[in-house]
Amino acid sequence: MVTAERKRTWNNRPPPFPDDFGERLERLKELTGLSWGEFAERLSVTQRGLAKWRNGGPPSGAYLWAIIELAREVPGGYELIMYGDLEEG
């Protein structure tokens, strides 16, 4: 007799990307005091790529890492990018 093997299901999906990421990015830019051009340059992205992110498109892993690294340089920036506005929670 063959015993049916229990199928395991793994949820390998990352958590959903935040809907308000574009807003978070704009607020991070304000915290840095950089212009949009300077902000894009610091992240090594084109203005067009930055516009996509501001409109809800998620950055690739390397760019996301650059955003996080920049956010860590600004007081409250990391918390803003990772968790959103902590003052509301």
PDB file with SEQRES, HELIX, SHEET and CRYST1 records, atoms N, CA, C and O in Angstrom:
SEQRES   1 A   89  MET VAL THR ALA GLU ARG LYS ARG THR TRP ASN ASN ARG          
SEQRES   2 A   89  PRO PRO PRO PHE PRO ASP ASP PHE GLY GLU ARG LEU GLU          
SEQRES   3 A   89  ARG LEU LYS GLU LEU THR GLY LEU SER TRP GLY GLU PHE          
SEQRES   4 A   89  ALA GLU ARG LEU SER VAL THR GLN ARG GLY LEU ALA LYS          
SEQRES   5 A   89  TRP ARG ASN GLY GLY PRO PRO SER GLY ALA TYR LEU TRP          
SEQRES   6 A   89  ALA ILE ILE GLU LEU ALA ARG GLU VAL PRO GLY GLY TYR          
SEQRES   7 A   89  GLU LEU ILE MET TYR GLY ASP LEU GLU GLU GLY                  
HELIX    1 AA1 PHE A   21  THR A   32  1                                  12    
HELIX    2 AA2 TRP A   36  LEU A   43  1                                   8    
HELIX    3 AA3 GLN A   47  ARG A   54  1                                   8    
HELIX    4 AA4 GLY A   61  ARG A   72  1                                  12    
HELIX    5 AA5 GLY A   77  TYR A   83  1                                   7    
CRYST1    1.000    1.000    1.000  90.00  90.00  90.00 P 1           1          
ATOM      1  N   MET A   1       0.833  -1.165   0.000  1.00  0.00           N  
ATOM      2  CA  MET A   1       0.000   0.000   0.000  1.00  0.00           C  
ATOM      3  C   MET A   1       0.892   1.247   0.000  1.00  0.00           C  
ATOM      4  O   MET A   1       1.853   1.336   0.763  1.00  0.00           O  
ATOM      5  N   VAL A   2       0.560   2.193  -0.857  1.00  0.00           N  
ATOM      6  CA  VAL A   2       1.340   3.423  -0.961  1.00  0.00           C  
ATOM      7  C   VAL A   2       0.677   4.500  -0.106  1.00  0.00           C  
ATOM      8  O   VAL A   2      -0.513   4.788  -0.234  1.00  0.00           O  
ATOM      9  N   THR A   3       1.481   5.073   0.758  1.00  0.00           N  
ATOM     10  CA  THR A   3       0.965   6.133   1.622  1.00  0.00           C  
ATOM     11  C   THR A   3       1.054   7.468   0.886  1.00  0.00           C  
ATOM     12  O   THR A   3       2.101   7.837   0.355  1.00  0.00           O  
ATOM     13  N   ALA A   4      -0.033   8.157   0.869  1.00  0.00           N  
ATOM     14  CA  ALA A   4      -0.031   9.473   0.211  1.00  0.00           C  
ATOM     15  C   ALA A   4       0.828  10.427   1.029  1.00  0.00           C  
ATOM     16  O   ALA A   4       0.651  10.577   2.238  1.00  0.00           O  
ATOM     17  N   GLU A   5       1.751  11.058   0.342  1.00  0.00           N  
ATOM     18  CA  GLU A   5       2.633  11.999   1.023  1.00  0.00           C  
ATOM     19  C   GLU A   5       1.950  13.359   1.121  1.00  0.00           C  
ATOM     20  O   GLU A   5       1.398  13.869   0.146  1.00  0.00           O  
ATOM     21  N   ARG A   6       1.998  13.905   2.263  1.00  0.00           N  
ATOM     22  CA  ARG A   6       1.366  15.211   2.475  1.00  0.00           C  
ATOM     23  C   ARG A   6       2.143  16.277   1.695  1.00  0.00           C  
ATOM     24  O   ARG A   6       3.361  16.403   1.815  1.00  0.00           O  
ATOM     25  N   LYS A   7       1.409  17.020   0.909  1.00  0.00           N  
ATOM     26  CA  LYS A   7       2.046  18.101   0.152  1.00  0.00           C  
ATOM     27  C   LYS A   7       2.243  19.297   1.060  1.00  0.00           C  
ATOM     28  O   LYS A   7       1.331  19.733   1.764  1.00  0.00           O  
ATOM     29  N   ARG A   8       3.437  19.802   1.023  1.00  0.00           N  
ATOM     30  CA  ARG A   8       3.740  20.995   1.801  1.00  0.00           C  
ATOM     31  C   ARG A   8       3.617  22.209   0.898  1.00  0.00           C  
ATOM     32  O   ARG A   8       4.071  22.209  -0.246  1.00  0.00           O  
ATOM     33  N   THR A   9       3.017  23.201   1.419  1.00  0.00           N  
ATOM     34  CA  THR A   9       2.950  24.446   0.671  1.00  0.00           C  
ATOM     35  C   THR A   9       3.757  25.491   1.421  1.00  0.00           C  
ATOM     36  O   THR A   9       3.612  25.668   2.631  1.00  0.00           O  
ATOM     37  N   TRP A  10       4.588  26.159   0.694  1.00  0.00           N  
ATOM     38  CA  TRP A  10       5.443  27.189   1.263  1.00  0.00           C  
ATOM     39  C   TRP A  10       5.012  28.523   0.698  1.00  0.00           C  
ATOM     40  O   TRP A  10       4.773  28.658  -0.502  1.00  0.00           O  
ATOM     41  N   ASN A  11       4.920  29.476   1.545  1.00  0.00           N  
ATOM     42  CA  ASN A  11       4.611  30.822   1.095  1.00  0.00           C  
ATOM     43  C   ASN A  11       5.932  31.562   0.944  1.00  0.00           C  
ATOM     44  O   ASN A  11       6.430  32.168   1.893  1.00  0.00           O  
ATOM     45  N   ASN A  12       6.490  31.506  -0.252  1.00  0.00           N  
ATOM     46  CA  ASN A  12       7.775  32.140  -0.515  1.00  0.00           C  
ATOM     47  C   ASN A  12       7.621  33.571  -1.018  1.00  0.00           C  
ATOM     48  O   ASN A  12       8.613  34.226  -1.338  1.00  0.00           O  
ATOM     49  N   ARG A  13       6.418  34.045  -1.087  1.00  0.00           N  
ATOM     50  CA  ARG A  13       6.208  35.390  -1.593  1.00  0.00           C  
ATOM     51  C   ARG A  13       6.636  36.428  -0.571  1.00  0.00           C  
ATOM     52  O   ARG A  13       6.376  36.283   0.623  1.00  0.00           O  
ATOM     53  N   PRO A  14       7.295  37.479  -1.051  1.00  0.00           N  
ATOM     54  CA  PRO A  14       7.632  38.557  -0.122  1.00  0.00           C  
ATOM     55  C   PRO A  14       6.360  39.303   0.272  1.00  0.00           C  
ATOM     56  O   PRO A  14       5.345  39.207  -0.418  1.00  0.00           O  
ATOM     57  N   PRO A  15       6.410  40.036   1.363  1.00  0.00           N  
ATOM     58  CA  PRO A  15       5.227  40.811   1.727  1.00  0.00           C  
ATOM     59  C   PRO A  15       4.913  41.823   0.637  1.00  0.00           C  
ATOM     60  O   PRO A  15       5.811  42.228  -0.102  1.00  0.00           O  
ATOM     61  N   PRO A  16       3.669  42.235   0.524  1.00  0.00           N  
ATOM     62  CA  PRO A  16       3.316  43.183  -0.532  1.00  0.00           C  
ATOM     63  C   PRO A  16       4.078  44.497  -0.370  1.00  0.00           C  
ATOM     64  O   PRO A  16       4.350  44.953   0.741  1.00  0.00           O  
ATOM     65  N   PHE A  17       4.410  45.082  -1.510  1.00  0.00           N  
ATOM     66  CA  PHE A  17       5.122  46.357  -1.491  1.00  0.00           C  
ATOM     67  C   PHE A  17       4.163  47.430  -1.003  1.00  0.00           C  
ATOM     68  O   PHE A  17       2.998  47.433  -1.402  1.00  0.00           O  
ATOM     69  N   PRO A  18       4.623  48.344  -0.147  1.00  0.00           N  
ATOM     70  CA  PRO A  18       3.710  49.342   0.415  1.00  0.00           C  
ATOM     71  C   PRO A  18       3.072  50.224  -0.655  1.00  0.00           C  
ATOM     72  O   PRO A  18       3.747  50.727  -1.554  1.00  0.00           O  
ATOM     73  N   ASP A  19       1.767  50.397  -0.538  1.00  0.00           N  
ATOM     74  CA  ASP A  19       1.037  51.248  -1.483  1.00  0.00           C  
ATOM     75  C   ASP A  19       1.497  52.692  -1.426  1.00  0.00           C  
ATOM     76  O   ASP A  19       1.421  53.412  -2.422  1.00  0.00           O  
ATOM     77  N   ASP A  20       1.972  53.117  -0.267  1.00  0.00           N  
ATOM     78  CA  ASP A  20       2.363  54.511  -0.093  1.00  0.00           C  
ATOM     79  C   ASP A  20       3.859  54.742  -0.288  1.00  0.00           C  
ATOM     80  O   ASP A  20       4.392  55.743   0.191  1.00  0.00           O  
ATOM     81  N   PHE A  21       4.548  53.831  -0.985  1.00  0.00           N  
ATOM     82  CA  PHE A  21       5.997  53.963  -1.140  1.00  0.00           C  
ATOM     83  C   PHE A  21       6.382  55.267  -1.826  1.00  0.00           C  
ATOM     84  O   PHE A  21       7.370  55.894  -1.444  1.00  0.00           O  
ATOM     85  N   GLY A  22       5.618  55.684  -2.830  1.00  0.00           N  
ATOM     86  CA  GLY A  22       5.913  56.945  -3.509  1.00  0.00           C  
ATOM     87  C   GLY A  22       5.879  58.127  -2.554  1.00  0.00           C  
ATOM     88  O   GLY A  22       6.722  59.021  -2.626  1.00  0.00           O  
ATOM     89  N   GLU A  23       4.901  58.124  -1.663  1.00  0.00           N  
ATOM     90  CA  GLU A  23       4.806  59.187  -0.653  1.00  0.00           C  
ATOM     91  C   GLU A  23       5.984  59.118   0.313  1.00  0.00           C  
ATOM     92  O   GLU A  23       6.544  60.148   0.691  1.00  0.00           O  
ATOM     93  N   ARG A  24       6.352  57.922   0.705  1.00  0.00           N  
ATOM     94  CA  ARG A  24       7.495  57.754   1.605  1.00  0.00           C  
ATOM     95  C   ARG A  24       8.763  58.283   0.953  1.00  0.00           C  
ATOM     96  O   ARG A  24       9.578  58.944   1.597  1.00  0.00           O  
ATOM     97  N   LEU A  25       8.919  57.982  -0.335  1.00  0.00           N  
ATOM     98  CA  LEU A  25      10.095  58.431  -1.067  1.00  0.00           C  
ATOM     99  C   LEU A  25      10.125  59.956  -1.143  1.00  0.00           C  
ATOM    100  O   LEU A  25      11.182  60.562  -0.968  1.00  0.00           O  
ATOM    101  N   GLU A  26       8.987  60.575  -1.400  1.00  0.00           N  
ATOM    102  CA  GLU A  26       8.918  62.037  -1.455  1.00  0.00           C  
ATOM    103  C   GLU A  26       9.268  62.648  -0.106  1.00  0.00           C  
ATOM    104  O   GLU A  26       9.970  63.657  -0.040  1.00  0.00           O  
ATOM    105  N   ARG A  27       8.782  62.039   0.966  1.00  0.00           N  
ATOM    106  CA  ARG A  27       9.085  62.557   2.303  1.00  0.00           C  
ATOM    107  C   ARG A  27      10.556  62.362   2.652  1.00  0.00           C  
ATOM    108  O   ARG A  27      11.159  63.208   3.312  1.00  0.00           O  
ATOM    109  N   LEU A  28      11.136  61.238   2.204  1.00  0.00           N  
ATOM    110  CA  LEU A  28      12.567  61.027   2.417  1.00  0.00           C  
ATOM    111  C   LEU A  28      13.364  62.089   1.687  1.00  0.00           C  
ATOM    112  O   LEU A  28      14.326  62.630   2.231  1.00  0.00           O  
ATOM    113  N   LYS A  29      12.975  62.390   0.471  1.00  0.00           N  
ATOM    114  CA  LYS A  29      13.655  63.427  -0.306  1.00  0.00           C  
ATOM    115  C   LYS A  29      13.609  64.754   0.437  1.00  0.00           C  
ATOM    116  O   LYS A  29      14.603  65.479   0.482  1.00  0.00           O  
ATOM    117  N   GLU A  30      12.460  65.071   1.019  1.00  0.00           N  
ATOM    118  CA  GLU A  30      12.334  66.311   1.794  1.00  0.00           C  
ATOM    119  C   GLU A  30      13.269  66.297   3.004  1.00  0.00           C  
ATOM    120  O   GLU A  30      13.902  67.306   3.314  1.00  0.00           O  
ATOM    121  N   LEU A  31      13.353  65.153   3.686  1.00  0.00           N  
ATOM    122  CA  LEU A  31      14.238  65.042   4.849  1.00  0.00           C  
ATOM    123  C   LEU A  31      15.703  65.237   4.479  1.00  0.00           C  
ATOM    124  O   LEU A  31      16.477  65.787   5.262  1.00  0.00           O  
ATOM    125  N   THR A  32      16.083  64.787   3.285  1.00  0.00           N  
ATOM    126  CA  THR A  32      17.486  64.910   2.871  1.00  0.00           C  
ATOM    127  C   THR A  32      17.842  66.335   2.489  1.00  0.00           C  
ATOM    128  O   THR A  32      19.007  66.724   2.572  1.00  0.00           O  
ATOM    129  N   GLY A  33      16.850  67.123   2.069  1.00  0.00           N  
ATOM    130  CA  GLY A  33      17.124  68.483   1.618  1.00  0.00           C  
ATOM    131  C   GLY A  33      17.698  68.543   0.212  1.00  0.00           C  
ATOM    132  O   GLY A  33      18.130  69.603  -0.240  1.00  0.00           O  
ATOM    133  N   LEU A  34      17.704  67.417  -0.479  1.00  0.00           N  
ATOM    134  CA  LEU A  34      18.239  67.363  -1.845  1.00  0.00           C  
ATOM    135  C   LEU A  34      17.162  67.751  -2.854  1.00  0.00           C  
ATOM    136  O   LEU A  34      15.968  67.616  -2.587  1.00  0.00           O  
ATOM    137  N   SER A  35      17.600  68.234  -4.016  1.00  0.00           N  
ATOM    138  CA  SER A  35      16.663  68.432  -5.128  1.00  0.00           C  
ATOM    139  C   SER A  35      16.357  67.052  -5.705  1.00  0.00           C  
ATOM    140  O   SER A  35      17.030  66.077  -5.372  1.00  0.00           O  
ATOM    141  N   TRP A  36      15.346  66.966  -6.566  1.00  0.00           N  
ATOM    142  CA  TRP A  36      15.038  65.670  -7.179  1.00  0.00           C  
ATOM    143  C   TRP A  36      16.211  65.185  -8.015  1.00  0.00           C  
ATOM    144  O   TRP A  36      16.489  63.986  -8.047  1.00  0.00           O  
ATOM    145  N   GLY A  37      16.900  66.086  -8.689  1.00  0.00           N  
ATOM    146  CA  GLY A  37      18.066  65.694  -9.479  1.00  0.00           C  
ATOM    147  C   GLY A  37      19.177  65.139  -8.611  1.00  0.00           C  
ATOM    148  O   GLY A  37      19.781  64.119  -8.941  1.00  0.00           O  
ATOM    149  N   GLU A  38      19.449  65.813  -7.491  1.00  0.00           N  
ATOM    150  CA  GLU A  38      20.477  65.347  -6.562  1.00  0.00           C  
ATOM    151  C   GLU A  38      20.074  64.018  -5.922  1.00  0.00           C  
ATOM    152  O   GLU A  38      20.904  63.130  -5.726  1.00  0.00           O  
ATOM    153  N   PHE A  39      18.791  63.902  -5.601  1.00  0.00           N  
ATOM    154  CA  PHE A  39      18.279  62.677  -5.005  1.00  0.00           C  
ATOM    155  C   PHE A  39      18.469  61.506  -5.964  1.00  0.00           C  
ATOM    156  O   PHE A  39      18.936  60.439  -5.565  1.00  0.00           O  
ATOM    157  N   ALA A  40      18.110  61.706  -7.216  1.00  0.00           N  
ATOM    158  CA  ALA A  40      18.283  60.663  -8.232  1.00  0.00           C  
ATOM    159  C   ALA A  40      19.758  60.312  -8.395  1.00  0.00           C  
ATOM    160  O   ALA A  40      20.112  59.140  -8.522  1.00  0.00           O  
ATOM    161  N   GLU A  41      20.610  61.324  -8.390  1.00  0.00           N  
ATOM    162  CA  GLU A  41      22.047  61.088  -8.539  1.00  0.00           C  
ATOM    163  C   GLU A  41      22.592  60.264  -7.370  1.00  0.00           C  
ATOM    164  O   GLU A  41      23.398  59.357  -7.575  1.00  0.00           O  
ATOM    165  N   ARG A  42      22.162  60.574  -6.161  1.00  0.00           N  
ATOM    166  CA  ARG A  42      22.609  59.823  -4.984  1.00  0.00           C  
ATOM    167  C   ARG A  42      22.207  58.358  -5.063  1.00  0.00           C  
ATOM    168  O   ARG A  42      22.908  57.484  -4.552  1.00  0.00           O  
ATOM    169  N   LEU A  43      21.063  58.093  -5.712  1.00  0.00           N  
ATOM    170  CA  LEU A  43      20.578  56.723  -5.844  1.00  0.00           C  
ATOM    171  C   LEU A  43      21.049  56.045  -7.127  1.00  0.00           C  
ATOM    172  O   LEU A  43      20.751  54.877  -7.375  1.00  0.00           O  
ATOM    173  N   SER A  44      21.789  56.800  -7.938  1.00  0.00           N  
ATOM    174  CA  SER A  44      22.283  56.295  -9.236  1.00  0.00           C  
ATOM    175  C   SER A  44      21.149  55.812 -10.122  1.00  0.00           C  
ATOM    176  O   SER A  44      21.241  54.756 -10.748  1.00  0.00           O  
ATOM    177  N   VAL A  45      20.086  56.588 -10.167  1.00  0.00           N  
ATOM    178  CA  VAL A  45      18.934  56.257 -10.992  1.00  0.00           C  
ATOM    179  C   VAL A  45      18.620  57.454 -11.886  1.00  0.00           C  
ATOM    180  O   VAL A  45      18.980  58.586 -11.563  1.00  0.00           O  
ATOM    181  N   THR A  46      17.957  57.205 -12.997  1.00  0.00           N  
ATOM    182  CA  THR A  46      17.545  58.295 -13.869  1.00  0.00           C  
ATOM    183  C   THR A  46      16.313  58.986 -13.288  1.00  0.00           C  
ATOM    184  O   THR A  46      15.629  58.438 -12.424  1.00  0.00           O  
ATOM    185  N   GLN A  47      16.047  60.180 -13.769  1.00  0.00           N  
ATOM    186  CA  GLN A  47      14.844  60.897 -13.348  1.00  0.00           C  
ATOM    187  C   GLN A  47      13.603  60.088 -13.712  1.00  0.00           C  
ATOM    188  O   GLN A  47      12.622  60.072 -12.969  1.00  0.00           O  
ATOM    189  N   ARG A  48      13.654  59.420 -14.857  1.00  0.00           N  
ATOM    190  CA  ARG A  48      12.515  58.602 -15.301  1.00  0.00           C  
ATOM    191  C   ARG A  48      12.272  57.432 -14.345  1.00  0.00           C  
ATOM    192  O   ARG A  48      11.129  57.136 -13.995  1.00  0.00           O  
ATOM    193  N   GLY A  49      13.350  56.772 -13.927  1.00  0.00           N  
ATOM    194  CA  GLY A  49      13.226  55.674 -12.974  1.00  0.00           C  
ATOM    195  C   GLY A  49      12.671  56.156 -11.647  1.00  0.00           C  
ATOM    196  O   GLY A  49      11.833  55.493 -11.035  1.00  0.00           O  
ATOM    197  N   LEU A  50      13.141  57.307 -11.210  1.00  0.00           N  
ATOM    198  CA  LEU A  50      12.654  57.885  -9.966  1.00  0.00           C  
ATOM    199  C   LEU A  50      11.171  58.219 -10.070  1.00  0.00           C  
ATOM    200  O   LEU A  50      10.420  58.026  -9.114  1.00  0.00           O  
ATOM    201  N   ALA A  51      10.752  58.712 -11.214  1.00  0.00           N  
ATOM    202  CA  ALA A  51       9.332  59.032 -11.426  1.00  0.00           C  
ATOM    203  C   ALA A  51       8.473  57.768 -11.347  1.00  0.00           C  
ATOM    204  O   ALA A  51       7.360  57.811 -10.823  1.00  0.00           O  
ATOM    205  N   LYS A  52       8.973  56.659 -11.856  1.00  0.00           N  
ATOM    206  CA  LYS A  52       8.233  55.397 -11.772  1.00  0.00           C  
ATOM    207  C   LYS A  52       8.010  55.001 -10.323  1.00  0.00           C  
ATOM    208  O   LYS A  52       6.916  54.579  -9.949  1.00  0.00           O  
ATOM    209  N   TRP A  53       9.042  55.136  -9.511  1.00  0.00           N  
ATOM    210  CA  TRP A  53       8.920  54.784  -8.103  1.00  0.00           C  
ATOM    211  C   TRP A  53       7.943  55.706  -7.396  1.00  0.00           C  
ATOM    212  O   TRP A  53       7.162  55.269  -6.550  1.00  0.00           O  
ATOM    213  N   ARG A  54       7.992  56.977  -7.745  1.00  0.00           N  
ATOM    214  CA  ARG A  54       7.092  57.945  -7.115  1.00  0.00           C  
ATOM    215  C   ARG A  54       5.635  57.662  -7.474  1.00  0.00           C  
ATOM    216  O   ARG A  54       4.722  58.051  -6.745  1.00  0.00           O  
ATOM    217  N   ASN A  55       5.424  56.989  -8.590  1.00  0.00           N  
ATOM    218  CA  ASN A  55       4.076  56.647  -9.038  1.00  0.00           C  
ATOM    219  C   ASN A  55       3.667  55.223  -8.660  1.00  0.00           C  
ATOM    220  O   ASN A  55       2.680  54.699  -9.176  1.00  0.00           O  
ATOM    221  N   GLY A  56       4.422  54.606  -7.765  1.00  0.00           N  
ATOM    222  CA  GLY A  56       4.019  53.305  -7.251  1.00  0.00           C  
ATOM    223  C   GLY A  56       4.770  52.109  -7.765  1.00  0.00           C  
ATOM    224  O   GLY A  56       4.531  50.997  -7.293  1.00  0.00           O  
ATOM    225  N   GLY A  57       5.669  52.283  -8.712  1.00  0.00           N  
ATOM    226  CA  GLY A  57       6.456  51.153  -9.195  1.00  0.00           C  
ATOM    227  C   GLY A  57       7.556  50.817  -8.208  1.00  0.00           C  
ATOM    228  O   GLY A  57       8.266  51.720  -7.765  1.00  0.00           O  
ATOM    229  N   PRO A  58       7.725  49.563  -7.848  1.00  0.00           N  
ATOM    230  CA  PRO A  58       8.764  49.212  -6.879  1.00  0.00           C  
ATOM    231  C   PRO A  58      10.159  49.225  -7.512  1.00  0.00           C  
ATOM    232  O   PRO A  58      10.325  48.798  -8.655  1.00  0.00           O  
ATOM    233  N   PRO A  59      11.146  49.706  -6.785  1.00  0.00           N  
ATOM    234  CA  PRO A  59      12.526  49.647  -7.285  1.00  0.00           C  
ATOM    235  C   PRO A  59      13.055  48.224  -7.205  1.00  0.00           C  
ATOM    236  O   PRO A  59      12.568  47.415  -6.416  1.00  0.00           O  
ATOM    237  N   SER A  60      14.052  47.924  -8.023  1.00  0.00           N  
ATOM    238  CA  SER A  60      14.701  46.614  -7.953  1.00  0.00           C  
ATOM    239  C   SER A  60      15.498  46.528  -6.656  1.00  0.00           C  
ATOM    240  O   SER A  60      15.671  47.523  -5.952  1.00  0.00           O  
ATOM    241  N   GLY A  61      15.969  45.351  -6.358  1.00  0.00           N  
ATOM    242  CA  GLY A  61      16.688  45.124  -5.107  1.00  0.00           C  
ATOM    243  C   GLY A  61      17.872  46.040  -4.885  1.00  0.00           C  
ATOM    244  O   GLY A  61      18.042  46.571  -3.787  1.00  0.00           O  
ATOM    245  N   ALA A  62      18.698  46.237  -5.907  1.00  0.00           N  
ATOM    246  CA  ALA A  62      19.879  47.092  -5.752  1.00  0.00           C  
ATOM    247  C   ALA A  62      19.478  48.535  -5.473  1.00  0.00           C  
ATOM    248  O   ALA A  62      20.093  49.204  -4.642  1.00  0.00           O  
ATOM    249  N   TYR A  63      18.459  49.012  -6.158  1.00  0.00           N  
ATOM    250  CA  TYR A  63      18.001  50.382  -5.921  1.00  0.00           C  
ATOM    251  C   TYR A  63      17.320  50.506  -4.562  1.00  0.00           C  
ATOM    252  O   TYR A  63      17.472  51.520  -3.881  1.00  0.00           O  
ATOM    253  N   LEU A  64      16.586  49.498  -4.173  1.00  0.00           N  
ATOM    254  CA  LEU A  64      15.943  49.527  -2.869  1.00  0.00           C  
ATOM    255  C   LEU A  64      17.007  49.596  -1.772  1.00  0.00           C  
ATOM    256  O   LEU A  64      16.850  50.312  -0.783  1.00  0.00           O  
ATOM    257  N   TRP A  65      18.069  48.856  -1.960  1.00  0.00           N  
ATOM    258  CA  TRP A  65      19.167  48.888  -1.001  1.00  0.00           C  
ATOM    259  C   TRP A  65      19.775  50.295  -0.938  1.00  0.00           C  
ATOM    260  O   TRP A  65      20.087  50.782   0.148  1.00  0.00           O  
ATOM    261  N   ALA A  66      19.945  50.947  -2.088  1.00  0.00           N  
ATOM    262  CA  ALA A  66      20.495  52.305  -2.120  1.00  0.00           C  
ATOM    263  C   ALA A  66      19.564  53.277  -1.390  1.00  0.00           C  
ATOM    264  O   ALA A  66      20.026  54.176  -0.687  1.00  0.00           O  
ATOM    265  N   ILE A  67      18.261  53.094  -1.560  1.00  0.00           N  
ATOM    266  CA  ILE A  67      17.287  53.948  -0.875  1.00  0.00           C  
ATOM    267  C   ILE A  67      17.402  53.753   0.632  1.00  0.00           C  
ATOM    268  O   ILE A  67      17.394  54.724   1.389  1.00  0.00           O  
ATOM    269  N   ILE A  68      17.508  52.520   1.062  1.00  0.00           N  
ATOM    270  CA  ILE A  68      17.622  52.226   2.489  1.00  0.00           C  
ATOM    271  C   ILE A  68      18.908  52.810   3.056  1.00  0.00           C  
ATOM    272  O   ILE A  68      18.903  53.376   4.149  1.00  0.00           O  
ATOM    273  N   GLU A  69      20.004  52.679   2.325  1.00  0.00           N  
ATOM    274  CA  GLU A  69      21.281  53.230   2.785  1.00  0.00           C  
ATOM    275  C   GLU A  69      21.207  54.757   2.909  1.00  0.00           C  
ATOM    276  O   GLU A  69      21.717  55.328   3.873  1.00  0.00           O  
ATOM    277  N   LEU A  70      20.576  55.410   1.943  1.00  0.00           N  
ATOM    278  CA  LEU A  70      20.404  56.860   2.011  1.00  0.00           C  
ATOM    279  C   LEU A  70      19.507  57.217   3.192  1.00  0.00           C  
ATOM    280  O   LEU A  70      19.788  58.172   3.915  1.00  0.00           O  
ATOM    281  N   ALA A  71      18.446  56.468   3.391  1.00  0.00           N  
ATOM    282  CA  ALA A  71      17.514  56.729   4.484  1.00  0.00           C  
ATOM    283  C   ALA A  71      18.213  56.619   5.842  1.00  0.00           C  
ATOM    284  O   ALA A  71      17.874  57.346   6.776  1.00  0.00           O  
ATOM    285  N   ARG A  72      19.175  55.720   5.950  1.00  0.00           N  
ATOM    286  CA  ARG A  72      19.887  55.539   7.218  1.00  0.00           C  
ATOM    287  C   ARG A  72      20.747  56.743   7.567  1.00  0.00           C  
ATOM    288  O   ARG A  72      21.111  56.922   8.730  1.00  0.00           O  
ATOM    289  N   GLU A  73      21.078  57.571   6.584  1.00  0.00           N  
ATOM    290  CA  GLU A  73      21.903  58.754   6.821  1.00  0.00           C  
ATOM    291  C   GLU A  73      21.096  59.923   7.376  1.00  0.00           C  
ATOM    292  O   GLU A  73      21.668  60.912   7.833  1.00  0.00           O  
ATOM    293  N   VAL A  74      19.783  59.815   7.338  1.00  0.00           N  
ATOM    294  CA  VAL A  74      18.899  60.916   7.726  1.00  0.00           C  
ATOM    295  C   VAL A  74      18.133  60.515   8.990  1.00  0.00           C  
ATOM    296  O   VAL A  74      17.532  59.441   9.025  1.00  0.00           O  
ATOM    297  N   PRO A  75      18.144  61.358  10.024  1.00  0.00           N  
ATOM    298  CA  PRO A  75      17.371  61.013  11.218  1.00  0.00           C  
ATOM    299  C   PRO A  75      15.899  60.752  10.877  1.00  0.00           C  
ATOM    300  O   PRO A  75      15.223  61.599  10.293  1.00  0.00           O  
ATOM    301  N   GLY A  76      15.427  59.576  11.250  1.00  0.00           N  
ATOM    302  CA  GLY A  76      14.050  59.179  10.997  1.00  0.00           C  
ATOM    303  C   GLY A  76      13.803  58.639   9.596  1.00  0.00           C  
ATOM    304  O   GLY A  76      12.705  58.166   9.303  1.00  0.00           O  
ATOM    305  N   GLY A  77      14.794  58.700   8.736  1.00  0.00           N  
ATOM    306  CA  GLY A  77      14.625  58.266   7.350  1.00  0.00           C  
ATOM    307  C   GLY A  77      14.399  56.776   7.210  1.00  0.00           C  
ATOM    308  O   GLY A  77      13.542  56.343   6.440  1.00  0.00           O  
ATOM    309  N   TYR A  78      15.161  55.991   7.947  1.00  0.00           N  
ATOM    310  CA  TYR A  78      15.028  54.535   7.866  1.00  0.00           C  
ATOM    311  C   TYR A  78      13.633  54.098   8.311  1.00  0.00           C  
ATOM    312  O   TYR A  78      12.986  53.290   7.645  1.00  0.00           O  
ATOM    313  N   GLU A  79      13.180  54.634   9.431  1.00  0.00           N  
ATOM    314  CA  GLU A  79      11.853  54.289   9.939  1.00  0.00           C  
ATOM    315  C   GLU A  79      10.768  54.700   8.950  1.00  0.00           C  
ATOM    316  O   GLU A  79       9.787  53.984   8.749  1.00  0.00           O  
ATOM    317  N   LEU A  80      10.957  55.849   8.344  1.00  0.00           N  
ATOM    318  CA  LEU A  80       9.998  56.331   7.354  1.00  0.00           C  
ATOM    319  C   LEU A  80       9.897  55.377   6.172  1.00  0.00           C  
ATOM    320  O   LEU A  80       8.794  54.980   5.795  1.00  0.00           O  
ATOM    321  N   ILE A  81      11.016  55.005   5.587  1.00  0.00           N  
ATOM    322  CA  ILE A  81      11.020  54.125   4.420  1.00  0.00           C  
ATOM    323  C   ILE A  81      10.515  52.723   4.772  1.00  0.00           C  
ATOM    324  O   ILE A  81       9.740  52.128   4.024  1.00  0.00           O  
ATOM    325  N   MET A  82      10.955  52.213   5.901  1.00  0.00           N  
ATOM    326  CA  MET A  82      10.611  50.832   6.245  1.00  0.00           C  
ATOM    327  C   MET A  82       9.216  50.673   6.822  1.00  0.00           C  
ATOM    328  O   MET A  82       8.546  49.678   6.548  1.00  0.00           O  
ATOM    329  N   TYR A  83       8.766  51.636   7.615  1.00  0.00           N  
ATOM    330  CA  TYR A  83       7.526  51.448   8.352  1.00  0.00           C  
ATOM    331  C   TYR A  83       6.458  52.491   8.075  1.00  0.00           C  
ATOM    332  O   TYR A  83       5.322  52.348   8.530  1.00  0.00           O  
ATOM    333  N   GLY A  84       6.800  53.526   7.345  1.00  0.00           N  
ATOM    334  CA  GLY A  84       5.842  54.603   7.124  1.00  0.00           C  
ATOM    335  C   GLY A  84       5.903  55.599   8.267  1.00  0.00           C  
ATOM    336  O   GLY A  84       6.862  55.618   9.039  1.00  0.00           O  
ATOM    337  N   ASP A  85       4.907  56.397   8.366  1.00  0.00           N  
ATOM    338  CA  ASP A  85       4.877  57.451   9.375  1.00  0.00           C  
ATOM    339  C   ASP A  85       4.603  56.866  10.750  1.00  0.00           C  
ATOM    340  O   ASP A  85       3.486  56.434  11.032  1.00  0.00           O  
ATOM    341  N   LEU A  86       5.604  56.849  11.597  1.00  0.00           N  
ATOM    342  CA  LEU A  86       5.433  56.289  12.924  1.00  0.00           C  
ATOM    343  C   LEU A  86       4.562  57.151  13.828  1.00  0.00           C  
ATOM    344  O   LEU A  86       4.029  56.658  14.822  1.00  0.00           O  
ATOM    345  N   GLU A  87       4.412  58.409  13.503  1.00  0.00           N  
ATOM    346  CA  GLU A  87       3.585  59.299  14.324  1.00  0.00           C  
ATOM    347  C   GLU A  87       2.113  58.912  14.269  1.00  0.00           C  
ATOM    348  O   GLU A  87       1.361  59.182  15.206  1.00  0.00           O  
ATOM    349  N   GLU A  88       1.699  58.276  13.165  1.00  0.00           N  
ATOM    350  CA  GLU A  88       0.306  57.861  13.027  1.00  0.00           C  
ATOM    351  C   GLU A  88       0.009  56.580  13.791  1.00  0.00           C  
ATOM    352  O   GLU A  88      -1.127  56.349  14.204  1.00  0.00           O  
ATOM    353  N   GLY A  89       1.049  55.729  13.984  1.00  0.00           N  
ATOM    354  CA  GLY A  89       0.844  54.423  14.604  1.00  0.00           C  
ATOM    355  C   GLY A  89       0.968  54.512  16.047  1.00  0.00           C  
ATOM    356  O   GLY A  89       0.827  53.506  16.742  1.00  0.00           O  
TER     357      GLY A  89                                                      
END                                                                             
